[in-house]
Amino acid sequence: MPTAAGLRGALATIGLPAWFIVIDLLWIARPDVLGVDARHYQRAADAWLAGADPWKVTEGGITFAAAPHTLLFYAPTSLLPLDVSVAAWMVAGLVASVWLVRRLGLPLWWLAFPPLVHSIWNGNPQTIALALLVLGSTAAAAVAVLIKLYAAVPLLVRPRALIVAGIALVVTLPLLPWQLYVQEGFGVTSHLETAWNGSAWRIPILVIPTLAALWVIRKRGAEWLAVPAAWPATQFYYVAMALPATVGRPILAAALALPVPLMAPILVMAMAVLEVWRDRRGSLPPRVATLADSLVPRQA
């Protein structure tokens, strides 16, 4: 009869990649959205450089909603034809993802992790921002925050990097169309209308218990889970931020692979319950312990 360890190993090496691929094929690999974010971001930057309002630019009926500092990174590629720029950003995202997976010590098939694929397929710079955070240097972290503002959340456990990122944001203020951004409601209204919204903000009453749960597991990778669990108006690719926290946790990875709203906050709260239970009682029933170890491994 297979042991719990054997089943866990089979899940991690056979079941998990198959699970990832099935979700990718059924939900993510849609030809109509291939490169859509790269195209959208580039067109918005082109509009800004031409003196127009980037937050009036739409792609597939969706209005551009990123913060102004993101435009800086698309200014150089505005010199390229649009299709070339889109391809360049998609390749950059793929390269960043390959580096990220290897840096985390994961097999290459982890490139199929659905939130990661969602970002790569759409050409979103999310994977680049995450790679810069994982790189670990203060300068890289600051650049990550300039690319994606929510990249500042994992830096709450790295105060120095957070301060430097804040300085970088302030320094770039005069270069960017913040007045237009404010006039357009900080891009929030349009983003709320089109976001997948999978975090606790989908049902606001869950925000406080989710934040409390993140505090409970603050030493167990909460900084990586905070964005998908508690950031307002998330898209599915935001869940890729949790990738570093899934290392050695196949059940957590399998659950986060599902494009199901509220999955991240539910998992975070479950992890907090298991953590408190284990701390107070010292041990868990065998079956529960197996689940706990796949979500919140014992501290060394």
N, C-alpha and C positions, 0 to 999 in steps of 0.2 A: 504494500500500500504506500503511495507516495507521501512523503513527509511534507510538513508545512514549508520547510526551507526549499524542498524540491519544487513544489508548486509555485513558490515565489520566484524561484530561478527561471522556471518555464515561462511565467508571465513576463518577466523582465527581458528574456532573450527571444521569445517566439511570439507570445500573445500580444505584447505591447507594440512591436513594430507593425504587426498585422492590423491591430486596432487603429493605430495612427493612419495607416494607408487607406483603410476603408473609409474613415471619416474624411480624409483629404479628397478622395475620389467622389464621395457622395455630396459633400457640402462646400468644399473650397475650390476645387479645380474647375472653375466656370470660365469659359473663354471670354465672356462679356465683361469680366472685371479684371482681366489680365493687365497689369500695369496701370490700373485706373488711378491709384493714389500718386504714383510718380508723375503721371500726366497732369493730374489736378494740381499738385504742388508746383510743378514747373510752369503751368499756365498762369497760376496765381502770381508767381514771382515775375513772370514776363509782364503781366498787367501792372504790377507795382513799378517796375523799371520804366514802363511806358507812361507813368503818371496816372494810371487808373486805380480803381479800388479793387484790391485782390479778393476782398470778401464778397464781391459781387460775382466772382467767377464760379460757375457751376460745372459739374461733371456728372453725367448720368442723373441729373436732377438734384444733385447734392451740392450745397454751397460750401466753398472753402471755409474752414473753421480753425485752422491752426493759428497759433500765436505769431506775432510779427517776426520774432527772432529766427523762426524756421525759414523765412524767406531768404535770409542771408546765404544759406547753403545752396540755394537754387539759382542765385545770381550768376555765378561763374558758368553754370551749364546752360544759361540762357543764350550763350554764344553758339550753341549747337542747334541743329535742327531738332524739332520736338521729339521725333521718333528716336533719334540718337540719344538725346538726353534721357528719355524714358528707359531705353535699353541700358544706358550707363548706370542709372540709379538702381535698376533691377539687379544688374551684375554686382554692384557694390553691396547690395543687401544680401545676396547669396554668398559672396565672399565673406562678409562679416558673420554670417550664420555658420559657415563651415569653421571659421576660426573659433567662434564662440563654443560650438559643440566640442571641438577638440580641446579647447582651453579648460572646459569643465570635465574633461576626462571621459566623455561619453562616446559611444560608437557613432559612426557617421549616419547610421539609420535614424538617429535622433533628429536629423534634418527634417524628418517627416512629422515631427511634433506639430499637430494641427495649428495652434496659434502662431508658431514660427512660419509654417507654410503659408498661412493667411497673409502674414506680413510680406514674405518674399513674393508671393503670387501677385499681390496688389502693388508691389513696388513701394511699400511704405518704409520710411527710414527708421522704424521702430527697432529693427534688428541691429542697425548701426549704432543707435543710442545704447542698446543693451550691451553690445560688445564693448563699447567704450567704458561703460560702468564696470564690467567684469575685468577689464584691463587693469583697473585698480589705481591708476595714477590720478592725482588731483586735477591736472590739466585735462586729461581725457574725460573725467567726470563732468567738468565744467562745460566741455563741448557737448557732451550728452544732454545736458540740461538745456543748452541753446537749441539743440535739435528737437527735443521733446521736453516740454516743461515738467511733465509728471516724472521725468527721470530724476527729479530732485528728491522724490519720496524715499528711495533706498539710501539716499545720502544723509538721512536723519541719524543714522548710526555712524556717519563719517563727517563730523561737524566742520572740520577744516575744509574738506572738499565742498561742502554745502556753502560755506562762506565765500569761497573762491568763485563758485558758480553764481552766487548772488551778485558779486562784484562784476562778473562778466555780463550779466543781464543788464546791470545799471550802465555799464560802459557803452553797450550797444544801443541804448535808448535813443540817442539823438539821430541814429542812422535809420530808424525804422518808423513806419507810419502808425504810431500808436494812437493818434487822434482818430484816424479812420477806424481802427480796431475798436476803440471805445464807442464810437458812433454806431458801429454795427453790433453793439451789445456783447463785445468780447467774443463774438462768434458762438456764444453759448446757445442762443435761441435756436439757430439752424442746426447746431450739433445735437441738441437734445431731441429735435424732431427726427433726426436720421440715425441716431446712435443705436447700436445693439443693446446698450444699457444693461450689462450683465452683472453689475456690482450691487452692493447693498442699497444703493440709491434708487434702484428700481422699486423697492418698497422701503421708503425712508425710515420706518420704524426699526428696521434692521441695522441701521448705521451705528447706533450706540453699542449694541451687543457685539457687532463685528469689530469695532475699534477696541472694545474691551478684550475680545478674544485675541486680537493682534498683540495687545500688550502682554497677555498671558504667555504667548509663544514668541515673545520678542527675541529670545536667544535661540530660536529654532528656525530662522529664515523668514521671520515676519516681514522684514524690510522688502523682500522680493514678492511677497504675497499681498502686500498692502494695496498696490495699484489695482490689480484685478478684483480685489475684494471690496475696496472702499473708495476708489476714485469715481467721481460723478461721470455719467454718460460714457461708459467705456465702449470701445469696439472689441470684437473678439481677439484681434491681434494684441491687445493690451495684456492678455493672459500670458503672452510670451515672456513678460517680465518675471513670471514665476519660475522660469526654467532653472535658474540656479538652485531653487528650493526643492526641485523635484529629483535631484541627484540622489540615488539610493532609495527613492520612495516610489516604487512602480505604481502603487494604487493611487497615490496622489497624482502622478503623471497621467494615468489612464482616465481619472475623473476630470482633470482640467482639460484633457483633450476634447471633451464633449462641448460643442457650442451651445451650451444650455445656460440661460441666464440664471443668476443667483448661485451657480455651482461654487464659485470661489468663496463667497462669504459663508456658505453652508459648510464647506470643508474647513475653513478657518475656525469656525465655531466648534465643529466636531473635534478638531485638533486640540483646541483649548480645553474642552471637556475631558478628553483623554489625558492631557497633560496634568490637569488638576487631580483627576482620579488617581493617576499613578503616583503623583507626589504625596497625596494624602494617605493612600492605602499601601504604598510601597510596591504593589504588584497588581496585575490584572488577571482575570480568568484567561486561560490559554488561548482561546479563540479570539478574544478581544485583544490580547497582547500581540498576536500576530498582525491584526489590523493596525494597532497602535504603532508598531515598529515600522509599518509601511507608510505611516503618515507623520509620526513624531518619533523618530528613532531615539533609543536611550542615549543619554549623554555619556561620552567616554570618561 
